[in-house]
């Protein structure tokens, strides 16, 4: 492998500090190795995380059938945020995505801070998902200890990402494909059962009556909708991955536009559709939902043999998909930070196959350290890592909103022809989304039952440290002999 520095001089490369490549060109040393089918499946699979399968039972127990409203509200918020991100990314596709946009719109401190927080979020997710996958694999092959399976999974997916962006795309295509087919089949089979159209199925407990019986649609009152939001909001993280991956596709603008326009039906079908099936197949207070998990309980209610093992396989696939995408996402964000001078320059170098090897190895190294903490210090160090990264999703969405408010004016003034995706009812819906995100963060501060307050406070602490570091570095750059950041065609939108 040959190492190639990818920092380009102003005007000579597709991406300079703070911006993406020109439409149709990959970022610097990265290569356009993702095909249209890869991008399509990455966009679809990005909204289907393992949290949908394993975390929905808690939300159902908390809000009853009203959890549908929680999913609807969060889904609406994500659709609006993705529309804003799509507007900026279609005009300037880049591996740095919202971090690069924040850099331009809000200042270098913002791009630095949100980029590193996002990287931190995903490397912690690597440890969480590796452990979750190891638990499933150990149940099938107990001869290998959990830590051994976690190590194997991490090594395999690291090798996949180090190969080429095409190998990442191919793995993700099949991982996401399995998730999509599984949820699609679940919705079709469950929907038929709900309306009594599934031959041979025991559907005595199924029906639309489950939405209003057993204490009503909101058995714990309207406030449970807000509590439900806190429980489901983080399962939507990953919707933005397609905008980062678009920088390595043959037609970034088209990829971003397509993924942005399809986010509504993706969330509507996979989240609202599948949860609707669960709460109509079974009463929300059924003991089996909490004991076996919502999807396994729903499959068991239909008499489907080995439902638990089937769901284990689907969850494992989802975990591997999340790991694969998490490592890819973290490394591309590190690559973008390196290109903009906000991370070690080595992060911005690529191999002959266009792979940011150092960025990948640095990301997975922290992931291995986090896995170690999970096994050795699960209730102290690792718990701190999880809680301190927990609210990053909301921080990212908030920064996207604030960036879009300023970037729209810049694009309209300088290159209005690049506004191929437009935020609806700008700026009113943007401000409404900001208000909703701030409200959710504020409500989390009142939540002590589900650790919402601790999550927000620790996340704010880490965010404050990162912002402080960025401001100090900026002051040092301005006060020293360092040259001002280079500008390129990307700084001109």
C-alpha positions as CSV (number, residue, x, y, z in Angstrom):
1,X,0.0,0.0,0.0
2,X,1.2,3.5,-0.7
3,X,0.2,6.4,1.4
4,X,-1.0,9.5,-0.3
5,X,-1.4,12.8,1.5
6,X,-4.8,14.2,0.6
7,X,-4.6,17.8,1.9
8,X,-4.9,19.8,-1.3
9,X,-3.9,23.4,-2.0
10,X,-6.6,25.9,-2.5
11,X,-8.5,25.4,-5.6
12,X,-6.6,22.4,-6.7
13,X,-8.6,19.6,-5.1
14,X,-12.2,18.6,-4.7
15,X,-12.2,19.4,-1.1
16,X,-10.3,21.9,0.9
17,X,-10.6,22.7,4.5
18,X,-14.2,23.1,5.5
19,X,-16.0,21.7,2.5
20,X,-16.8,18.8,0.2
21,X,-15.7,17.9,-3.3
22,X,-17.5,19.1,-6.3
23,X,-20.6,17.3,-7.3
24,X,-19.8,14.0,-9.0
25,X,-16.3,13.8,-7.6
26,X,-15.2,11.9,-4.4
27,X,-13.5,13.6,-1.5
28,X,-9.7,14.1,-2.1
29,X,-8.0,10.7,-1.8
30,X,-11.2,8.8,-1.3
31,X,-12.6,6.9,-4.3
32,X,-16.1,6.7,-5.8
33,X,-16.4,3.0,-4.9
34,X,-20.1,3.0,-3.8
35,X,-22.6,2.0,-6.4
36,X,-26.2,3.2,-6.6
37,X,-27.5,0.0,-5.1
38,X,-25.1,0.3,-2.2
39,X,-26.2,3.9,-1.5
40,X,-29.9,2.9,-1.8
41,X,-29.6,0.1,0.8
42,X,-27.3,2.2,3.1
43,X,-30.0,4.9,3.1
44,X,-32.8,2.3,3.8
45,X,-30.8,0.3,6.4
46,X,-29.5,3.4,8.1
47,X,-32.9,4.0,9.8
48,X,-33.2,0.4,11.0
49,X,-30.9,0.0,14.0
50,X,-30.7,-2.8,16.6
51,X,-32.5,-0.5,19.0
52,X,-35.7,-0.9,17.0
53,X,-35.7,-4.7,17.7
54,X,-34.4,-4.7,21.3
55,X,-35.6,-1.4,22.8
56,X,-39.2,-1.1,21.6
57,X,-40.6,-3.3,24.4
58,X,-39.6,-0.8,27.0
59,X,-41.3,2.0,25.1
60,X,-44.5,-0.1,24.7
61,X,-44.5,-0.8,28.5
62,X,-44.1,2.9,29.2
63,X,-46.6,4.4,26.8
64,X,-48.8,1.5,25.8
65,X,-50.2,1.9,22.2
66,X,-49.5,5.6,22.6
67,X,-45.9,4.7,21.8
68,X,-47.0,5.1,18.2
69,X,-47.3,8.9,18.8
70,X,-43.8,8.9,20.3
71,X,-42.4,7.2,17.2
72,X,-44.4,9.6,15.0
73,X,-43.1,12.7,16.7
74,X,-39.5,11.6,16.7
75,X,-39.9,10.3,13.1
76,X,-41.2,13.7,12.1
77,X,-38.3,15.5,13.7
78,X,-35.8,13.2,12.0
79,X,-37.6,13.8,8.6
80,X,-37.3,17.5,9.0
81,X,-33.6,17.3,10.2
82,X,-32.8,15.1,7.2
83,X,-34.5,17.5,4.9
84,X,-32.2,20.3,6.1
85,X,-29.2,18.1,5.9
86,X,-30.2,17.0,2.4
87,X,-30.4,20.6,1.3
88,X,-26.9,21.3,2.4
89,X,-25.4,18.0,1.4
90,X,-27.0,18.0,-2.1
91,X,-25.3,21.4,-2.7
92,X,-22.0,20.2,-1.1
93,X,-21.6,16.4,-0.8
94,X,-18.8,15.6,1.5
95,X,-17.5,12.9,3.8
96,X,-17.7,15.5,6.6
97,X,-21.4,16.1,6.1
98,X,-22.9,18.2,8.8
99,X,-19.5,18.8,10.5
100,X,-18.2,20.4,7.3
101,X,-21.5,22.4,6.9
102,X,-21.3,23.6,10.5
103,X,-17.7,24.6,9.9
104,X,-18.7,26.9,7.1
105,X,-22.0,28.2,8.6
106,X,-21.3,28.6,12.3
107,X,-17.5,28.7,12.5
108,X,-14.5,26.4,12.8
109,X,-15.3,25.7,16.5
110,X,-18.7,24.3,15.6
111,X,-17.3,21.9,12.9
112,X,-14.5,20.8,15.2
113,X,-16.8,20.2,18.2
114,X,-19.7,18.4,16.5
115,X,-17.3,16.3,14.4
116,X,-15.4,15.0,17.4
117,X,-18.6,14.5,19.4
118,X,-20.0,12.5,16.5
119,X,-16.8,10.4,16.3
120,X,-16.9,9.8,20.0
121,X,-20.6,8.7,19.8
122,X,-19.8,6.1,17.1
123,X,-16.7,4.6,18.7
124,X,-18.7,4.0,21.9
125,X,-21.5,2.4,19.8
126,X,-18.8,0.0,18.4
127,X,-18.3,-1.3,21.9
128,X,-22.0,-1.6,22.6
129,X,-22.8,-3.4,19.4
130,X,-19.8,-5.7,19.5
131,X,-20.8,-6.8,23.0
132,X,-24.5,-7.3,21.9
133,X,-23.3,-9.4,19.0
134,X,-21.0,-11.4,21.2
135,X,-23.8,-12.3,23.5
136,X,-25.8,-13.8,20.7
137,X,-22.9,-15.6,19.2
138,X,-21.9,-17.1,22.5
139,X,-25.4,-18.4,23.0
140,X,-24.9,-20.4,19.8
141,X,-21.2,-21.3,20.3
142,X,-20.5,-21.2,24.0
143,X,-17.0,-22.7,23.5
144,X,-15.8,-19.2,22.5
145,X,-16.1,-16.6,25.4
146,X,-18.0,-13.4,24.9
147,X,-14.8,-11.3,24.8
148,X,-13.5,-13.6,22.1
149,X,-16.6,-13.2,19.9
150,X,-16.4,-9.4,20.4
151,X,-12.8,-9.5,19.3
152,X,-13.6,-11.6,16.2
153,X,-16.4,-9.4,15.1
154,X,-14.4,-6.2,15.5
155,X,-11.4,-7.7,13.6
156,X,-13.6,-9.0,10.7
157,X,-15.4,-5.7,10.2
158,X,-12.1,-3.8,10.5
159,X,-10.7,-5.9,7.7
160,X,-13.8,-5.2,5.6
161,X,-13.4,-1.4,6.0
162,X,-9.7,-1.5,5.4
163,X,-10.2,-3.4,2.1
164,X,-12.0,-0.7,0.1
165,X,-15.1,1.4,0.3
166,X,-16.7,-1.0,-2.1
167,X,-16.3,-3.9,0.3
168,X,-17.9,-1.9,3.0
169,X,-20.8,-1.1,0.6
170,X,-21.2,-4.7,-0.4
171,X,-21.3,-6.0,3.2
172,X,-23.8,-3.2,4.2
173,X,-25.9,-4.0,1.1
174,X,-26.5,-7.5,2.3
175,X,-26.7,-6.7,6.0
176,X,-29.3,-4.0,5.3
177,X,-31.0,-6.2,2.8
178,X,-31.7,-8.9,5.4
179,X,-33.1,-6.3,7.8
180,X,-35.3,-4.8,5.2
181,X,-36.7,-8.2,4.1
182,X,-37.2,-9.3,7.7
183,X,-39.2,-6.2,8.7
184,X,-41.1,-6.2,5.4
185,X,-42.1,-9.9,6.0
186,X,-43.0,-9.1,9.6
187,X,-45.3,-6.3,8.6
188,X,-47.0,-8.3,5.9
189,X,-47.5,-11.4,7.9
190,X,-48.5,-9.5,11.0
191,X,-50.8,-7.2,9.1
192,X,-52.6,-10.2,7.6
193,X,-53.0,-11.7,11.1
194,X,-54.4,-8.5,12.6
195,X,-57.2,-8.5,10.0
196,X,-57.7,-12.3,10.3
197,X,-56.4,-13.1,6.8
198,X,-53.4,-15.3,7.8
199,X,-54.3,-19.0,7.2
200,X,-53.6,-21.3,10.2
201,X,-52.6,-18.6,12.6
202,X,-54.0,-18.3,16.1
203,X,-55.2,-14.7,16.0
204,X,-57.6,-14.6,18.9
205,X,-55.7,-12.0,20.8
206,X,-55.0,-9.9,17.7
207,X,-57.1,-7.0,16.4
208,X,-57.4,-3.2,16.3
209,X,-59.2,-3.4,19.6
210,X,-55.8,-3.8,21.3
211,X,-55.2,-0.1,20.5
212,X,-58.0,1.1,22.8
213,X,-58.6,-1.8,25.2
214,X,-56.5,-2.7,28.3
215,X,-56.6,0.8,29.7
216,X,-57.1,2.9,26.6
217,X,-54.7,4.2,23.9
218,X,-52.8,6.2,26.6
219,X,-53.1,4.0,29.7
220,X,-50.5,6.0,31.6
221,X,-51.7,9.4,30.5
222,X,-50.5,11.9,27.8
223,X,-47.2,12.5,29.7
224,X,-46.1,9.0,28.7
225,X,-45.8,10.1,25.1
226,X,-42.9,12.4,26.2
227,X,-41.3,9.7,28.2
228,X,-41.7,7.4,25.2
229,X,-39.9,10.0,23.1
230,X,-36.9,9.8,25.4
231,X,-36.8,6.0,25.1
232,X,-37.0,5.8,21.2
233,X,-35.2,9.0,20.0
234,X,-31.8,7.4,20.0
235,X,-32.9,4.4,17.9
236,X,-33.2,6.8,15.0
237,X,-29.5,7.7,15.0
238,X,-27.9,6.6,11.7
239,X,-30.3,8.3,9.3
240,X,-27.6,10.7,8.3
241,X,-25.0,8.0,7.3
242,X,-26.2,8.2,3.7
243,X,-25.1,11.8,3.4
244,X,-21.6,10.9,4.6
245,X,-21.3,7.9,2.3
246,X,-22.5,10.0,-0.7
247,X,-19.1,11.6,-0.9
248,X,-17.7,8.3,-2.2
249,X,-20.4,7.6,-4.8
250,X,-20.3,8.3,-8.5
251,X,-23.1,10.9,-8.3
252,X,-23.2,12.4,-4.8
253,X,-25.8,14.9,-5.5
254,X,-28.2,12.3,-6.9
255,X,-27.5,10.0,-3.9
256,X,-28.2,12.7,-1.3
257,X,-31.4,13.8,-3.1
258,X,-32.7,10.3,-3.4
259,X,-32.0,9.3,0.2
260,X,-33.5,12.6,1.5
261,X,-36.7,12.3,-0.4
262,X,-37.2,8.7,0.7
263,X,-36.7,9.2,4.4
264,X,-40.4,9.7,5.0
265,X,-41.6,6.3,3.7
266,X,-38.6,4.6,5.3
267,X,-39.5,5.8,8.8
268,X,-43.2,5.4,8.2
269,X,-42.9,1.8,7.0
270,X,-40.1,0.4,9.2
271,X,-40.8,2.1,12.5
272,X,-44.5,3.1,12.6
273,X,-45.6,0.1,10.5
274,X,-43.8,-2.6,12.5
275,X,-44.7,-1.1,15.9
276,X,-48.3,-0.8,14.8
277,X,-48.3,-4.5,14.0
278,X,-46.8,-5.4,17.4
279,X,-49.4,-3.4,19.5
280,X,-52.3,-4.8,17.4
281,X,-51.2,-8.4,17.5
282,X,-50.8,-8.4,21.3
283,X,-52.2,-6.3,24.2
284,X,-49.6,-3.7,25.1
285,X,-49.4,-5.1,28.7
286,X,-48.8,-8.7,27.7
287,X,-46.1,-10.2,29.9
288,X,-44.5,-11.9,26.8
289,X,-43.6,-8.5,25.3
290,X,-41.4,-7.7,28.3
291,X,-40.2,-11.2,28.8
292,X,-39.3,-12.1,25.2
293,X,-39.1,-8.7,23.5
294,X,-41.8,-7.1,21.3
295,X,-41.0,-8.8,18.0
296,X,-40.3,-12.3,19.4
297,X,-43.6,-12.1,21.4
298,X,-45.5,-11.0,18.2
299,X,-44.0,-13.9,16.2
300,X,-44.7,-16.4,19.0
301,X,-48.3,-15.2,19.2
302,X,-48.7,-16.4,15.6
303,X,-47.3,-19.8,16.4
304,X,-44.2,-19.3,14.3
305,X,-41.7,-22.0,15.3
306,X,-38.3,-20.9,16.6
307,X,-39.3,-17.2,16.7
308,X,-36.7,-16.4,19.3
309,X,-33.8,-17.8,17.2
310,X,-35.1,-16.1,14.0
311,X,-35.1,-12.8,15.8
312,X,-31.7,-13.5,17.3
313,X,-30.4,-13.9,13.7
314,X,-32.1,-10.6,12.6
315,X,-30.8,-8.7,15.6
316,X,-27.3,-10.1,15.0
317,X,-27.5,-8.9,11.4
318,X,-28.6,-5.5,12.6
319,X,-25.8,-5.4,15.1
320,X,-23.2,-6.3,12.4
321,X,-24.7,-3.7,10.1
322,X,-24.4,-1.0,12.9
323,X,-20.8,-2.0,13.6
324,X,-19.9,-1.9,9.9
325,X,-21.5,1.5,9.4
326,X,-20.3,2.8,12.7
327,X,-16.7,2.1,11.9
328,X,-17.1,3.5,8.4
329,X,-18.9,6.7,9.7
330,X,-16.4,7.3,12.5
331,X,-13.4,6.9,10.2
332,X,-14.9,9.2,7.5
333,X,-15.6,11.9,10.1
334,X,-12.0,11.5,11.4
335,X,-10.8,11.8,7.8
336,X,-12.8,15.0,7.2
337,X,-11.5,16.5,10.5
338,X,-7.9,15.6,9.4
339,X,-8.5,17.3,6.0
340,X,-9.7,20.5,7.7
341,X,-6.7,20.6,10.1
342,X,-8.9,19.7,13.1
343,X,-7.3,16.2,13.6
344,X,-3.9,14.7,13.0
345,X,-2.8,15.0,9.4
346,X,-2.3,11.3,9.2
347,X,-6.1,10.9,9.4
348,X,-6.4,12.6,6.0
349,X,-4.1,10.2,4.2
350,X,-5.5,7.4,2.1
351,X,-4.1,4.1,0.7
352,X,-3.9,3.4,-3.0
353,X,-7.4,2.1,-2.8
354,X,-8.7,5.3,-1.4
355,X,-9.1,4.0,2.2
356,X,-8.3,6.3,5.2
357,X,-6.4,3.6,7.0
358,X,-5.1,5.6,9.9
359,X,-8.5,7.1,10.6
360,X,-10.0,3.6,10.5
361,X,-7.3,2.1,12.8
362,X,-7.6,5.0,15.3
363,X,-11.4,4.6,15.4
364,X,-11.3,0.9,15.9
365,X,-8.5,1.2,18.5
366,X,-10.7,3.4,20.7
367,X,-13.5,0.9,20.1
368,X,-11.3,-1.9,21.4
369,X,-10.5,0.1,24.5
370,X,-14.2,0.7,25.1
371,X,-14.9,-3.0,24.7
372,X,-12.3,-3.6,27.4
373,X,-13.9,-1.1,29.7
374,X,-17.3,-2.8,29.1
375,X,-15.9,-6.1,30.4
376,X,-13.7,-4.8,33.2
377,X,-15.5,-1.6,34.4
378,X,-19.1,-1.9,33.1
379,X,-20.6,0.1,35.9
380,X,-18.1,2.9,36.1
381,X,-15.9,3.8,33.1
382,X,-18.0,2.3,30.4
383,X,-21.3,3.6,31.9
384,X,-19.7,7.1,31.9
385,X,-18.8,6.6,28.2
386,X,-22.3,5.5,27.3
387,X,-24.1,8.2,29.2
388,X,-21.7,11.0,28.1
389,X,-22.3,10.2,24.4
390,X,-26.1,9.5,24.8
391,X,-27.3,13.0,23.9
392,X,-25.0,13.5,21.0
393,X,-27.7,12.5,18.5
394,X,-29.8,15.5,19.7
395,X,-26.7,17.8,19.6
396,X,-26.0,16.7,16.0
397,X,-29.6,17.4,14.9
398,X,-29.6,20.8,16.7
399,X,-26.3,21.8,14.9
400,X,-27.8,20.7,11.6
401,X,-30.8,23.0,12.1
402,X,-28.6,26.0,13.1
403,X,-26.3,25.4,10.2
404,X,-29.1,25.2,7.7
405,X,-30.5,28.6,8.8
406,X,-27.2,30.2,7.7
407,X,-26.2,28.0,4.8
408,X,-29.5,28.6,3.0
409,X,-28.8,32.3,2.7
410,X,-25.2,31.6,1.6
411,X,-26.2,29.2,-1.1
412,X,-29.1,31.4,-2.3
413,X,-26.7,34.3,-2.6
414,X,-23.8,32.6,-4.2
415,X,-24.9,29.4,-6.1
416,X,-28.8,29.2,-6.0
417,X,-28.7,26.5,-8.8
418,X,-27.4,24.1,-6.2
419,X,-30.6,24.2,-4.2
420,X,-31.9,21.0,-5.7
421,X,-33.3,20.0,-2.3
422,X,-35.2,22.7,-0.3
423,X,-36.3,22.7,3.3
424,X,-40.1,23.0,3.5
425,X,-41.5,26.3,4.9
426,X,-38.1,27.7,5.5
427,X,-37.3,29.1,8.1
428,X,-40.4,28.4,10.1
429,X,-40.1,24.6,10.2
430,X,-36.4,24.9,10.9
431,X,-37.2,27.0,14.0
432,X,-40.0,24.7,15.0
433,X,-37.6,21.7,14.8
434,X,-35.0,23.6,16.9
435,X,-37.7,24.3,19.5
436,X,-38.7,20.6,19.6
437,X,-35.1,19.4,20.0
438,X,-34.5,21.9,22.8
439,X,-37.8,20.8,24.5
440,X,-36.8,17.2,24.4
441,X,-33.4,18.0,25.9
442,X,-35.1,20.1,28.6
443,X,-37.6,17.3,29.3
444,X,-34.7,14.8,29.7
445,X,-33.4,16.9,32.5
446,X,-36.6,16.1,34.4
447,X,-36.2,12.4,33.8
448,X,-34.6,10.5,36.7
449,X,-36.3,7.2,36.1
450,X,-34.6,6.4,32.8
451,X,-31.3,8.3,33.5
452,X,-32.3,11.1,31.1
453,X,-31.0,13.8,33.4
454,X,-27.6,12.1,33.9
455,X,-27.3,11.5,30.1
456,X,-27.9,15.1,29.2
457,X,-25.6,16.5,32.0
458,X,-22.7,14.2,31.2
459,X,-23.1,14.8,27.4
460,X,-23.1,18.5,28.1
461,X,-20.0,18.2,30.2
462,X,-18.2,16.3,27.4
463,X,-19.5,18.8,24.8
464,X,-18.3,21.7,26.9
465,X,-14.8,20.2,27.1
466,X,-14.7,19.6,23.4
467,X,-15.9,23.1,22.6
468,X,-13.4,24.5,25.1
469,X,-10.6,22.7,23.4
470,X,-11.7,24.0,20.0
471,X,-11.8,27.6,21.2
472,X,-8.3,27.3,22.8
473,X,-6.9,25.8,19.6
474,X,-8.5,28.5,17.5
475,X,-6.9,31.2,19.8
476,X,-3.5,29.5,19.5
477,X,-3.8,29.4,15.7
478,X,-4.7,33.1,15.5
479,X,-2.0,34.1,18.0
480,X,0.7,32.0,16.5
481,X,2.5,32.0,13.2
482,X,0.0,29.5,11.7
483,X,-1.3,30.6,8.4
484,X,-5.1,31.2,8.1
485,X,-7.0,28.2,6.8
486,X,-6.8,27.7,3.1
487,X,-9.9,28.2,1.1
488,X,-11.0,26.3,-1.9
489,X,-13.9,26.1,-4.3
490,X,-15.8,24.4,-1.6
491,X,-15.6,27.5,0.6
492,X,-17.5,29.2,-2.1
493,X,-20.4,26.7,-1.9
